[in-house]
Each structure stands twice: as structure tokens, then as C-alpha cells.
Amino acid sequence: MTLPPISKRLLSALPFVRRETLLADIGTDHAYLPIYLCLTGKIRGAVAADVREGPLNSAKANIKAFGLEDKIATCLSDGLRELAPFAPEDISIFGMGGELIASILAAVPWTKDPSLRFILQPMTKAEVLRAFLDSEGFSVLDETLTKDDGRIYQTLSVAYDGVVRTHSPLSLLVGEKNLGRGGEHLSELLAIKKKIFTEVEAAKTAAGLDATYERALLTEIKEYLS
């Protein structure tokens, strides 16, 4: 069986996608993830969605090339706005910043359904996404770190349960479950974050700006690594 060229970054979704579900892949680009999941029998079908015609046309061509027109629909949609008629059960949102993912989840009311699962991979601002999830009653069921092409990606499995939570700055930044699990990727990610926030704290202090957040975060990182 020929499979699409799929990156480790995208493959990180696999453990979190439930079997026999209908997947909505938001910002699908080439539709490699839903194609892979259909070909390997993990899901019963999918809808590949994108806000732009170009990527959606690319997705359509790939879906046709793999003979999956009967399994994967396509949808031109700004986030989740046009997805309700498809009644997806699992929803993947990869390749976007944490702020944008949060705004996509907030834009439609039906995301607050405990039966849904969201597989989210923020490219930036993971702490903003996690803070949104905390305040809006979404629970991070599990999460993982994946290294691909020299970069470490965070992938979250999320569901709504209505419970408002509060996490520390470090847990928001890299994930409470990742911190509990530890590992080489976490150590590398923390070293990167420590360097970044040390530079930000120094720059803010030199400019007379409030660096309370950065100091608190750096204290947490040093305590965790000690």
C-alpha cells in the first residue's frame, strides 16, 4: 500500500485520533493526515477543510490520487464555521499559532460538546492556547512532544468537561503532563525556553518594563531542572 509522505509532526496526531471516527482536519493543506488515517483504517472518513482555495484544491487532487473521494470530503471554511453539517467527532488543528487555534475554538458554540475530541498542535504561543482551554472548561487529556526537522512540537488531546482550571506559567508553556513525563525532548525544549525568556527578561528590565511574568517562569524552569 502506498501512503502519502507524512512528517513526524503530523504523525504525532495518531495516538490521539479515536478509531472509526469521522475526522475534521482544519487547515488541511495537502490532506496528508486524513489520507493517511483513512488508508491505514484508523478512521471511517474525514472532511478536509481549509480557508483558502489553493490548499483545498491541492487536498482535492491528493484525495483523488489516492482514490479516497468516497471517504474524504472537502470544505472551504474559516476555521470550524462551515463544519457543523459534517458532524465531525475528532477535530485536528495543526500548523497554526496558539492564539489562532483558541480563536477557532471560540468562534462556534458547538465545540463545547464533551463527546468531541480535539487534537491541537500550536506552532507558537502554546501558553496562550492552554490558558484559553483552562478558562473555557477544556481538559488536556494527554499531550506529547515530537522532534521533527530540528524543532520540537507540542501536540495536545483535548475535550470539553466544563471545569475551569488554573495552571502555573511553566505548565501553560510546556504542559503539565509533559512535565510529569519528562524526557529528552522536554529537557531540550526547556533549555530553549530558558534562553528565550532570559533574553526577554533582560531586555524588559533594561527598558524599565515589567518582567514579573518572565521572572516567575524562569524561577519555575530553574526549580524544575534542579
C-alpha positions in Angstrom: 0.0 0.0 0.0 1.3 3.4 -1.0 1.0 6.1 1.7 1.4 9.8 1.4 4.6 11.5 2.5 3.8 12.4 6.1 6.0 14.1 8.7 6.7 13.1 12.3 4.9 16.3 13.2 1.7 15.1 11.6 2.1 11.5 12.8 2.1 12.8 16.4 -1.7 13.0 16.0 -2.1 9.2 15.5 -2.3 8.1 19.2 -5.0 10.7 19.9 -7.3 10.0 17.0 -10.0 7.6 18.0 -10.8 4.5 15.9 -13.7 4.6 13.5 -14.4 8.3 14.0 -15.1 11.0 11.4 -12.2 13.4 11.5 -12.3 17.1 10.5 -8.8 18.3 9.6 -8.7 22.1 9.8 -6.1 23.9 7.7 -5.6 20.6 5.9 -3.2 21.9 3.2 -2.3 18.7 1.3 -4.8 16.5 3.3 -1.9 14.1 4.1 -3.2 13.4 7.7 -6.8 12.3 6.8 -5.5 10.4 3.7 -3.0 8.5 5.9 -5.6 7.8 8.6 -8.1 6.5 6.0 -5.6 4.3 4.2 -4.4 2.7 7.4 -8.0 2.1 8.5 -7.8 4.2 11.7 -10.9 6.4 10.8 -14.1 5.7 8.8 -13.9 9.0 7.0 -12.9 12.6 7.1 -13.6 16.2 5.9 -10.5 18.2 4.9 -11.1 21.9 5.4 -9.1 25.0 4.6 -9.8 28.7 4.5 -8.0 29.1 1.1 -8.9 27.7 -2.3 -5.3 26.9 -3.2 -4.6 24.4 -0.4 -8.1 22.9 -0.8 -7.5 22.3 -4.5 -4.2 20.6 -3.6 -6.1 18.5 -1.0 -8.7 17.5 -3.6 -6.0 16.4 -6.0 -4.3 14.2 -3.4 -7.6 12.7 -2.3 -8.4 11.8 -5.9 -4.9 10.4 -6.5 -5.3 8.1 -3.5 -8.8 7.0 -4.6 -10.5 8.3 -1.5 -13.2 10.6 -2.9 -15.8 8.3 -1.2 -14.1 8.6 2.2 -12.9 12.2 2.4 -15.0 15.3 1.7 -13.6 18.8 1.3 -14.9 22.1 2.7 -13.9 25.7 2.2 -14.2 27.0 5.8 -12.9 29.7 8.0 -11.9 27.5 10.9 -14.9 25.5 12.0 -17.6 27.8 10.8 -18.8 25.6 8.0 -18.1 22.2 9.6 -21.3 21.6 11.7 -23.2 19.9 8.9 -20.5 17.2 8.7 -20.9 16.3 12.4 -17.2 15.5 13.0 -16.2 13.6 16.1 -12.5 14.2 16.2 -11.0 17.5 15.0 -7.4 18.2 14.3 -6.0 21.7 14.1 -2.3 21.8 13.2 0.1 24.3 11.7 -1.3 27.4 13.4 -0.4 29.6 16.3 -1.9 29.0 19.7 -3.8 32.3 19.6 -5.4 31.4 16.3 -6.4 27.9 17.4 -8.0 29.4 20.5 -10.0 31.8 18.3 -11.1 29.0 16.1 -12.4 27.0 19.1 -14.1 30.1 20.5 -15.8 31.1 17.2 -18.5 28.3 17.2 -20.6 27.2 20.3 -20.7 23.5 19.4 -17.1 22.9 20.4 -18.3 22.7 24.0 -19.5 19.1 23.5 -17.9 16.5 25.7 -18.2 13.9 23.0 -15.8 15.7 20.7 -12.0 15.3 20.8 -9.6 18.0 19.6 -6.1 17.2 18.5 -4.2 20.5 18.6 -0.7 21.4 17.7 0.2 25.1 18.3 3.2 26.2 16.3 3.6 29.2 18.7 2.1 30.6 21.9 1.2 27.2 23.4 0.8 29.0 26.7 -2.0 31.2 25.2 -3.8 28.2 23.9 -3.6 26.3 27.3 -4.7 29.4 29.2 -7.8 29.6 26.9 -8.5 25.9 27.4 -8.3 26.3 31.2 -10.6 29.3 31.3 -13.2 27.8 28.9 -13.6 24.4 30.5 -11.5 22.3 28.2 -9.3 19.5 29.7 -6.0 18.4 28.3 -6.5 14.6 28.3 -2.9 13.9 27.1 -0.1 15.6 25.3 3.2 14.7 23.7 6.4 16.3 22.4 7.7 15.4 19.0 11.0 16.4 17.4 10.9 16.9 13.6 13.5 18.6 11.4 15.2 20.1 14.4 12.1 21.6 16.0 10.1 20.3 19.0 6.3 20.3 18.6 3.6 20.1 21.3 0.5 18.0 20.4 -2.5 18.1 22.8 -5.5 15.8 23.0 -8.4 17.9 24.4 -12.0 17.6 25.4 -14.6 19.8 27.0 -15.7 19.0 30.5 -16.8 22.4 31.8 -14.2 22.6 34.6 -12.3 25.8 34.8 -8.7 25.2 35.7 -5.6 27.2 36.7 -2.1 26.2 35.8 1.3 27.7 36.6 3.2 29.7 33.9 5.5 26.7 33.2 2.7 24.2 32.9 0.9 26.5 30.4 4.2 26.9 28.5 5.1 23.2 28.0 2.2 21.2 29.5 1.6 19.7 32.9 1.6 16.1 31.6 4.8 16.7 29.6 6.4 18.0 32.8 5.3 14.9 34.7 6.6 12.6 32.0 10.0 14.3 31.5 12.3 13.1 28.8 15.0 14.3 26.4 12.6 16.4 24.3 11.3 18.2 27.3 14.8 19.0 28.6 15.7 20.4 25.2 12.5 22.4 25.0 13.1 23.9 28.5 16.6 24.9 27.6 15.3 26.7 24.5 12.6 28.5 26.5 15.1 29.4 29.3 17.3 31.1 26.8 14.5 33.0 25.2 12.9 34.2 28.4 16.3 35.1 29.9 16.8 37.4 27.0 13.3 38.8 27.2 13.6 39.4 31.0 16.9 41.2 30.5 15.6 43.4 27.7 12.4 44.3 29.6 14.4 45.1 32.8 16.8 47.3 30.8 13.9 49.2 29.3 12.2 49.7 32.7 9.3 47.4 31.8 7.5 44.9 34.0 9.2 41.5 33.7 7.3 39.7 36.6 6.0 37.0 34.2 9.4 36.2 32.8 11.0 36.1 36.3 8.3 33.7 37.6 8.7 31.5 34.6 12.4 31.4 34.8 12.2 30.5 38.5 9.9 27.6 37.7 12.2 26.4 34.9 15.3 26.5 37.2 13.4 24.7 40.0 12.2 22.0 37.7 15.7 21.4 36.2 17.5 21.5 39.6 
